[in-house]
Amino acid sequence: MAQHRLYRCIVRAVKIGKMEEPFASDDFREACPGFAKGTYGTFLPKHRVGNPSGTSELFDRVSEGRYKLVRPYKYGLDC
């Protein structure tokens, strides 16, 4: 599933220190290149805690446009 691939890339980037929290879409783009251009601006807010569409809640919004990962990580990535 593409969403898991995106999420896995973000978790890995944070774990290895390639991206620091809180992060913005530009940080996501730099740490995880190769996804569709529109993905970088939509994936984080779409999956924030309290999103209106009811999609998976993967990120806490800490300020306008800045996010951190919800812990524990989802989809078995907490290992």
Secondary structure, 3 states (H helix, E strand, C coil): CHHHHHHHHHHHHHHCCCCCCCECHHHHHHHCCCCCCCHHHHHHHHCECCCCCCCCCCEEEEECCEEEECCCCCCCCCC
